[in-house]
Amino acid sequence: QIEAEVQRRKQLIHQSVERRAIISNCYKPKHPEVYTLQDSFLAPEFLEIVRFCTSPGADLQGLLSYLESFSDKRIYRLPVFTEQFCQAFVDELENFEQSDMPKGRPNTMNNYGVLLNELGMDEPFLTPLRERFLRPLTALLYPELGGACLDSHKAFGVKYALHEDLDLSSHYDNAEVTLNVSLGKEFTEGNLYFGDFSQDPSPVPRYIEVEHVAGRGLLHRGGQIHGALPIASGERWNLIVWMRSSAIRNQLCPMCRRKPELVEAEGFGDGFTEPLREEEEPQTVNVCALG
């Protein structure tokens, strides 16, 4: 069973490349403007936070004054996108969902959602979001997790609705740092809950609940055990960005907790890099064959 799962995961990358080619050639976006990140998509408060983080003398204590913090688990909530952008982005995701295009699902736990790299959003939207806007925050919040050198990501939209995915069971992410943004629409309940850090479990875990607020994002460590409680009505779309640091994960795969054995991948893969030869540019294109 384990070997079959390893082989299945190796095939995922090739299948994704095929889907992306079909989508690129055949899909007509409803809102093509949302595919390229613009400062106008971002909440003014978020831009102010980024300005602080890139200013001389910026430090963790100063940054925390801009954020909502939850317990001692290093979970932070902050404004990210404007309401207008969230509405247009959700409309685009729903348009794609209703199309006859091939669709890869985000992971084995989410049955409804969209892999954003297959829509062609990595280079024009997600990479600048990570590099220009998120990395200045994560450098201060999570330095020991490679927050200053997050060099790849996996991003996807997920949907929760009655008679579809209602909730998400307890898990941790294949990421050093995760951004989870509630995009709307109308919904009730469905709070996130957070337990222990995966590498530091306690005999009696302490869980906290955090409410989703449309347009606002939660930053947390990828290894923080978490899940989503069932929504009671309506539907909710979320943007999830798993951010990875090859400097961290090259030493130890966060999923199998072993020195990674790599197989080649296209795009960002799972964020590992091969050792560099002289005058060679780093390529985050590998996945751990064991994970």
N, C-alpha and C positions, 0 to 999 in steps of 0.2 A: 504493500500500500504506500509506503514511504517513497519507494523508487518510482511508482506511478505518479505520485504527486510531484516529485522532482522533475520528471519528464514533462508533465503538464505545464509546470511553471516555465520551463525552458521554451515551450511552444508559444506561450502567451505573447512574447515580444514579436515573433514573426507574424502572428495573427493580427496584432495591433498595427504593425506597419502596413499590412494589406488593407485593413479597414481605413486607416488614415488616407491612403491613396485613393480609395473609392470616394470617401467623403470629400476630399479636396477637389476631385473631378466632377462630382455630381450634386453636392449639397449646395443649396442657395440660402445663405443666412438671411434671417428676417431683420436682424439689427447688426449689420456688418461693422458699425462703429464701435461696438463693445469688444471687438477682438484686439484692439490696440489700446493699451493703457494710456489714459489721459489724466493729468492732474485734476481735472474737473470731476472725474469719477470719485475722487477721494474726499472724505469728510474734512472740512476745514480744521477740525480739532485734531484729526490724524496728521495732517500736514504740519500743524504746529508742533506735535510730538516729534515728528521726524526732524524738523528744524532744530529743536532742542538737542536731540541726540547727535546731530552733526555739528553742533556749535562747540567752540573751544571750552574745555573744562566740564563738558557734560559728564555726569556720573550717575550711578544707580539710584541714589537717594533722590536726586532731582527728577529722574525719569518716573520713579514710583509716585511722585506727587501728581502726575498726569493720569495714572491708571487706577482702575479698581482692582484691588487685590483680594484674594479669597484664601482664608486661613493661612497656613504656613506651607502650602503645597506649591507655591510659585506659579499660580494660575492667575492670569491677568485679563481683564476685559477692557476694551477700548473701542472708540468709534473707528470704522475703517472706510465704508463707502457711503455715498449719498443715497437717499431714498430713490431718487430718479434712476440712478445707475442700477440699483438692486432690481427695480421693476423691469427695466429693459433687459437685464441679464437673465432674470428668471423667464421672461417671455421668450428669449432666444433659446434657453435650455429646453423649454416646453415645446417650442417649434421643432427642435431637433428630435426630441423624444417622440413626437407624433409623426415624424417622417419615416420613410421606408429605408433609411440608411442603416448599414450594419452598426451594431453597438456593442462595445466591450463594457462590462460592468466594473465599477471601481475596485472591488475586492470580493472575497468569498462571503462577506457579511452583508453587503448592500446589493440588493437585487434591482434597485431602481436608481439610475444616476448616469452621469456622463463623464468619460475620461477626457479631460480638456486638452491633452496633447493630441488626441485624435481629431479634435476640431481645429488644430493648428494654432492653439493659443499660447504655446510655450514661449516662443521667441518674442512676439509682439506684446504680450501682456504679463505672463507669469514671471519670466526671468527679470524684467525690470522691476516688478513688484517686489520680488525677493531681494534683488541686489540694491536697488535705490532706496526702498522704503522700509522693508522689514529688517534687513541685516543690521542697520544702525541700532535698532531696538534690541535685537537678539544678542548683539555683541555685549550690551550692558547687562541684559537679563540672564543670559545663559552662557557665560564665557567658557565654563568647563565642558560644555557640550559642543564646542566649536561654533558658538553663536556668531563669531566674527568672520567665520570662513564657511558659511553655508553655501555650497557651490553647486547644488542640484536640488531638484524637487520632484514630487509627484502630486498633481492637483486634479481634483475631480469635484463635480457637483453631485450631491445625494439628495434624494427626495423621500420624505416621510408622509404617508397619507393613509386614511382608513382603507382597509381591504388591500393594502400594499405593505410596504415596510412601516410598521408602527413604531419600532424601537430598535435599539442596537445593544447587544449584550456586552458584557464586560470584556475588555481587551486592552492591549496597548499597541501603539503605532510603529510601523517600520520607518521611523524618523527620529532625528535628534530633537527637533522642535516642530510643533504643529500649530497652525493657524486654522481656526474653525469659525467661519463667519455665517451668521444667520442672514439669509437674503430675503426672508419673508416666506410665505404669503400670510394669510390669516390662519392661526392655529391656536389651540389651547393645550396647556400642559407640555409634556415632552422635555422636561428639564434634563440637562446633563448631570451626571454624578461622577465624582472622582474619588478614588481610593488611594492606595499606597503607590509609591514609585516602585516599578517592577523589580529593581535591584535591591530594594530595601523594604521587604514586606514585614509586617508586624503580625503577631499571633492573632490579634483582634483588630482588623482593619478599621480605620475611621473614614467614613464616607461623608462627603458634603455634596449638596445640590447647588447648581448654578443655573439661573434662568437664562434662556436665549432671548436676546433683544434684537429686533430686525436692524440690520445695518452695522451692528457691533460684532466684533470678533473676540474670540478667546485665544490667547497664547498660552501654551502649556508644553511641558516636556513630553516628547513622544513616548517615553517610557512610563508616563503616569497612567496607571490603570483607570479606565473610565468607560462609560457607556451612556446611552440615551434612554430615558424612560418613555413609555408609550405616549404619543399624542392622543388627546381625547376627542378632538374635532379638527376639521380643516386639513391643511397640508402645509408642509414646510420644506423649503429648499435651503441647503447649506453648501457653502464653498469650503472645501477642505484642502489645505496645502501642507503636505508633508515635506519638511525641509531637512536636507541631509548635509553632513560635513564628511567628505571623504577622509580628511585628516583623522577623524575620530573612528569611523567605521572600518577603515582599512586595517586598524589594529584588532578590532573585535566586531564580528557581525552582531548587530543588536537583536537579531531574531534567534539565531542558533547559538549565540554566545561562544563562538569558536573563531579562530583565525580564519578569515574567509578564503574559500577556494573559488576562484572566479571563472565564469564563462562569459564570452563576449556578448554584448547586447548593443542595440541601436538606441540613439538618444541618450537619456540620462540613466537608463537601466535602474538599478537600485542604489546608485550613488557611490559605488566603489571606484577606485582608480588603480591602474597598474603602476608599478614603479617606473619612474621616468628615466628615459635615456637622455644623454646630453642634448641640449637645445630642442627638446621635445615639449610640446604643449600638453598640459594635462587633459585627459579625456574622461569624463564621468560616464562610462558606457558599459559598466559591467554589473553583473548580478552574482550573488553568492549562490553557488550550486547546492549548498547545504541548507540554506534558509528557506 
